[in-house]
């Protein structure tokens, strides 16, 4: 096995609460090895050089420790009472509705026949109807899961207490002046992007390749909060992969959704074989994505 001096940092997404961080790290490594095996490759670094900062338990209290539909109900009720959160929720779900072609007729049916023509997304019953319409018309989608994911993204972006705990954990996984490949998934792509852009240069981080998987960074509701957009100066190359059926990764990271210079290489043909088309195993197990990571870890160092 070729040995290299680079490190690998995995930045996970949501729904990891109450899990063992070491077991999760082992799962990610196993998933990556499965993807590498499709090219007859092995992990080119020691597993001790793989870091997995864990923040899963930080988010669980947002929904009172609940999960599934109970949690979604708590989230939706809370958003309805908070103007800023409600606006974020409405915009995110409206974009999801448009991306997956939910029609007025489908929305009307989901709402029990209440006509929606001429009503804006700001009508809260329609927001709830969108969640049900997604459930009814996309067999791989859970409206409840979308509600919870939207909630977690909102609170990370707007709740300083939450973002500080998460940022502190991910920050500690980075080693100054050591070339580190960063692979981030779902909400983790927002966390990693924000830290690399804001702190990377001052901290002395070196990232030859930043790889985002199933990323919501292209959602306008998210980019509006993160603006102005910028390619992190410490990132030499940025690649992004998504399954076109992934309801978290609504758009590729390119104009008009996420335009930065230098541009990001997008791969939009991943066939994610997990039930919701968003799971990390379906991304790390992709032959090309795994090859990206291998090449990033083994490429010659820059000057």
N, C-alpha and C positions, 0 to 999 in steps of 0.2 A: 504494500500500500504506500502510495506517495504521501509523504508527510509535509505539511506546510505550516507556516507560522501564523496563519490567520485564525480569527475566532468567528464563531457564528452565534448570533443572538436571535432567538425567536421571540416575537411579541404577539401574545395570544389575543383573541377577541373576547366576547362576552360568554355568559353561560358556563363558566368554569368554576363557580363557587362550590365550596365544600369538597373539593377534590384535592388529591395529594399532588403537590407541584412536581415531585420527583417522578411520580407515575405519569403525569401529563408530559413531562419532558421526554420520558422514555417512549411514549406513544408517538410524539412528533418525530423523534429520531427514527422509530420503526417505520412510520409512514414515508419518511424521506428515503430510507433504505429501500423500501418497496419500489419507489419511483426510480431510484438509481439502478436497481436490478434490471429494469427494463432496457437499460443501455449497457448491461454487464459491468456496472461500476459499483464501487464501494464508497462509503463515507471516507473522505480523504483526510479527516482530522480526528484526533482523539475525542471521545465524547466529553472529556473533561474540559474541552475548549468550546463546548456548546453551552450557552447560557439561556435560561428560561425564567425571566423575571415574572413573578406571579402576583396578580392583583385581583383575582377572581372574587375573593370575599369582600372586597371593597365596595362592589356594586350591589350586592345582594340585599342590603338593608333598604335600598330604594323602594323595594316592593314588599317590605315587611317580612322578608324571608320566605315569601311564597314563590310558587312557580306555576308554569302553565297558564290555563285560562284564569285562575284566581288572580295571579299576578297581573295579567293583562287588564282585568277589570279594575284593579287598584290603580294601575297606570292611567288608564283612560279617564277614570273619575277624577284623579288628581290633575291631569292635564286640562280637563274641562273647567277647573276652578282657578287655574293659573294662566293669566293672559299670555305671557311670554311663551310658556311651554305649549299652550294650546296653539299659538301661531306657528311654532316650530313643527308641531305634530301635524297640523293641517297642511303645511307646505310640503313636508316630507311625504305624507300619504297621497297628496294630490299628484306629486311627481311619480310615485309608485303606480298609481292608477293609470296615468297617461303612458308610462313606459310599458305596461303590460296590457294596454288596450282594453281596460274595463269600460264597457259602454254604458250609456245612460240607462238602456234597457236592462242590462245586467244589474246595475246599481239599484234601479227601481225594484227589480225582483227581490234583491237581497233585503230591501227595506220593507218587504211585505206589500208592495204595490203603491207605495207613496211616490208620486211623480217627482223626479229630480230635475227635469228640464227647466233651465232658467235659474236654477239655484246655484249659488257659488259654493266653493269648497268651505267657505267660512261658516256655512250652516252645519252646526255640530252633529246633528243626526246623520248627515251625509258622510261625515268623517267616520262615524261608527259603521255606516253602511258599506264604506269602502273596505273596511277590515273583513266584514262578512262576505262581500262580493269576491274578494281575493280568496277567501276560504272556499267559497262555492265554485269558483271557476278555474282555479289553478290547483291541481291535485297534489302538488308538492309543497304548497304554501300553507302556513298557519298564520291566520290574522293575528292571533294572540302573540306569536313569536315576533312578528313584525312590530307590534305595539311595544313589546318589551325592549327590542333592539333599538327602536327609535328613542325610547325613554333613556336608555343607557347612553346613547350618543349625546342626547341633549344635556344630561347631567354632567357628563365628562367635559363638555364644551363650556358649560356655564356655572358649574358648582366648583368653586375654588378649593374647597375642602377635599372633594372627591379627586379632582385633577392633581392636586399636590401629592396625595398619597400614591396615586398611580405613577405620576411622573418620577417621584423619588425612587420607586422600585425599579423602573426601567432605566433610569439614569445610572444606577449603580451597576447595571450589567455591562455598561460600556467602559472600555479601558482606553485611556488617553494614549495616543501615538501607536496604537496597535490596530492594524488593518482588520476591520470587523465587517462581515457580511450581515446585513440586517434583513430578516424575513418576517414580515408582519401580516396578520390576518384580521379582517373584519374591523372592529373598533380599534384593534391594535395598530392598524395602518394610520389612523388619525393620531393616536398617541405618538407613534414613532416619527411621523412626519413633523408634528409640531415640535417635538424635542430636537430633532436633527436640524430643522430650520432655525429654531430660536437659540439653541445652546451649543450646537455641534462645533462651530468654529472656535468659540472661546474655550471650549472644553478640550480641544485638541483631538477630537474624534476623527477617525479616518474610515470612510465607508466606500470601498471600491464598488459595491453593488447593493442597492436597496431594492428589495423585491416585495411587492405588495400583492396580496391574494384576497379576492372577494372584498374589495375595498369600497366603502361608501364615500370616498373622497370626491367622487364626481357628482355627488348629489348637491344641487344648488343650495339647498338649505344649509348644508355643511360648509360649502365654499364661502357662502356669505359671512359666516362667522370667522373663518380662517383668513379671509382676504386681508391684505393683498397676497396673492399666491406667489410662491417663489420656489425654484429648484434649490434644495439645500446645498450650500456651498461645499459642504464636506462630502457630498455624494457624487461619485464619479459617474455612475451609471444607475439608471432607475428603470426597472421593468415591472409591468403590472399584468396580472392574469385573472381572468374571471370566466365563469360559466354564464352564457347569455340568459339562463333561467334563474340566476341568482338574484333574489329580490332585495338583497342588501347592496350589491354592486350594480347599481342601475345604469351606469354609463362608463365608457372607457375614460382613461385619464388623458384626455386630449381636448383641443378646442372643439366645441365652445364650452365644454363642461369643466375642464381643468387644464388650461393652457399655460405651460411654463417653458422656459428655455434654459438649457437644452431640453428637447422633448423627451417624453417617456415612451418606451417601447411597450405596446399593448398586445396581449394575446387574448382574443375573445372567443376562442373555440375550445376551451376546456370542457370536457364532459365529466362533470363532478358527479360521481356515483353515490354520493350520500343522499339520504332521503329528502333533504331540503335544498339540495344543489349548492350548499354553502359550507359544508363541513370541511375542516382542515385536511382530513385524510384524502378527500377527493382532489385537493389541490397539490399537496406534497407528493401524492402518488402519480401525478401527471408526469409522463416521461420527459417532456420538454422543460417543465418547471423544475424538476429534479436536476436536469442537466444544467439549467441556469445556475443553480446553487453550487453544483460541483465545479463548474467552470469559474465561478466567482471565487471559490475557495482555492483554486489551483492556478489561477492566472498569475503571470509574473507581476511582481510589485512594481509600482510606478517609481519615478525618479525621486 
